[in-house]
Amino acid sequence: MCHCRIVLAALAISFFPYIVLGQDTAAPAPGPVTVVSMSEAEKQFQQTLSGVTLVGFYTVGDSPESRPDKYTIERVVKIGDDLWNIDARIEYNNREFKATVKTPVKWAGDTPVLSLSNYLIKDHGVFSARILIHNGMYAGTWGGQERGGKMFGKIVRNETLAK
């Protein structure tokens, strides 16, 4: 099993299938909508990651072998200071999962970094990752209790993939 996929779903992009296996995917109870103010950089981040697919690769450990990766992000919404909901579809093991993941996003200057630290994923362990988003691409590291690796790729608008 690929633990890097767990981290990306949790981030995004983070973004990974084990999250779906370990999280309750029931719809939240209806309630008042809270409007959270956003800076111009945050608005750009939201636009960059909404309605896109992350198409790329991941590695495991020190191996130079890369493996294909793909995550469809339907919507990204800021819900608090440095906290975002990411609605994603993750394809894994010939199955597709939907998940809404609460993801911390930090800023390195004008660059958003999806930041997950010691995130417990039910029945799978604790994971950490840092994934930066820049210039139509993503790149970062992921790690679990037993292994980790790198991940990287491009951000493609879903309309472009349909053509």
LUMMAR-49224 format. One line per field, with one value per residue (C-alpha): residue in one letter; chain; x, y, z. Coordinates in steps of 0.05 Angstrom, whole numbers, plus 5000, padded with zeros to 4 digits. Layout:
REM residues N
aa = A,...
ch = A,...
X = X,...
Y = Y,...
Z = Z,...
END
This chain:
REM residues 163
aa = M,C,H,C,R,I,V,L,A,A,L,A,I,S,F,F,P,Y,I,V,L,G,Q,D,T,A,A,P,A,P,G,P,V,T,V,V,S,M,S,E,A,E,K,Q,F,Q,Q,T,L,S,G,V,T,L,V,G,F,Y,T,V,G,D,S,P,E,S,R,P,D,K,Y,T,I,E,R,V,V,K,I,G,D,D,L,W,N,I,D,A,R,I,E,Y,N,N,R,E,F,K,A,T,V,K,T,P,V,K,W,A,G,D,T,P,V,L,S,L,S,N,Y,L,I,K,D,H,G,V,F,S,A,R,I,L,I,H,N,G,M,Y,A,G,T,W,G,G,Q,E,R,G,G,K,M,F,G,K,I,V,R,N,E,T,L,A,K
ch = A,A,A,A,A,A,A,A,A,A,A,A,A,A,A,A,A,A,A,A,A,A,A,A,A,A,A,A,A,A,A,A,A,A,A,A,A,A,A,A,A,A,A,A,A,A,A,A,A,A,A,A,A,A,A,A,A,A,A,A,A,A,A,A,A,A,A,A,A,A,A,A,A,A,A,A,A,A,A,A,A,A,A,A,A,A,A,A,A,A,A,A,A,A,A,A,A,A,A,A,A,A,A,A,A,A,A,A,A,A,A,A,A,A,A,A,A,A,A,A,A,A,A,A,A,A,A,A,A,A,A,A,A,A,A,A,A,A,A,A,A,A,A,A,A,A,A,A,A,A,A,A,A,A,A,A,A,A,A,A,A,A,A
X = 5000,5024,5026,5043,4972,4946,4984,4963,4889,4896,4930,4897,4907,4940,4891,4902,4857,4871,4840,4775,4780,4791,4745,4670,4644,4573,4548,4551,4486,4459,4477,4493,4547,4606,4640,4716,4755,4811,4873,4887,4939,4887,4836,4887,4903,4828,4821,4885,4862,4787,4763,4831,4866,4936,4971,5041,5084,5107,5167,5176,5237,5304,5282,5289,5229,5169,5097,5038,4991,4925,4877,4816,4801,4730,4731,4775,4743,4776,4741,4786,4855,4903,4849,4816,4765,4787,4733,4769,4758,4815,4825,4861,4861,4808,4762,4742,4732,4703,4729,4727,4792,4807,4877,4924,4956,5017,5050,5124,5121,5071,5073,5020,5044,4996,5021,5003,5037,5028,4959,4926,4891,4846,4873,4933,4979,5006,5030,5063,5073,5091,5066,5078,5037,5072,5068,5017,5056,5060,5118,5134,5150,5107,5123,5091,5115,5150,5168,5162,5179,5170,5112,5108,5068,5026,4958,4910,4842,4788,4761,4829,4830,4761,4787
Y = 5000,5069,5113,5175,5172,5178,5242,5277,5265,5289,5351,5368,5366,5327,5288,5206,5143,5116,5180,5159,5090,5120,5180,5187,5212,5228,5296,5349,5373,5436,5500,5572,5587,5626,5674,5675,5734,5717,5754,5759,5703,5659,5674,5654,5590,5573,5585,5546,5483,5483,5441,5410,5344,5333,5288,5265,5214,5191,5153,5107,5111,5120,5085,5127,5090,5136,5112,5148,5188,5224,5263,5303,5364,5389,5448,5483,5529,5568,5552,5587,5615,5571,5517,5494,5442,5403,5363,5310,5246,5196,5138,5080,5005,5009,5045,5118,5151,5219,5257,5325,5336,5394,5415,5465,5512,5554,5607,5611,5682,5679,5602,5559,5497,5442,5423,5360,5342,5277,5266,5203,5162,5111,5040,5064,5104,5174,5215,5281,5317,5383,5397,5464,5492,5537,5555,5502,5446,5412,5380,5356,5301,5251,5205,5154,5113,5063,5099,5162,5191,5247,5269,5317,5334,5384,5416,5407,5441,5388,5418,5408,5334,5324,5346
Z = 5000,4985,5047,5005,4976,5047,5060,4995,5007,5078,5050,4990,4959,5016,4978,4996,4995,5064,5091,5060,5090,5159,5159,5166,5099,5122,5102,5157,5188,5154,5191,5180,5129,5158,5111,5121,5093,5045,5021,4946,4953,4987,4933,4881,4919,4922,4847,4831,4868,4853,4794,4779,4778,4806,4756,4776,4810,4879,4906,4966,5010,4975,4912,4849,4819,4810,4807,4775,4820,4807,4851,4829,4872,4864,4911,4961,5014,5070,5136,5186,5198,5159,5153,5088,5067,5006,4970,4930,4891,4898,4851,4884,4873,4818,4866,4873,4940,4957,5017,5048,5086,5133,5112,5145,5094,5112,5070,5050,5024,4967,4962,4995,5031,5050,5119,5156,5221,5258,5229,5256,5203,5234,5227,5186,5231,5238,5177,5162,5096,5064,4993,4960,4903,4853,4779,4760,4795,4863,4899,4968,5017,5055,5113,5158,5216,5172,5107,5066,4999,4950,4907,4848,4786,4750,4764,4706,4699,4695,4630,4598,4618,4586,4517
END
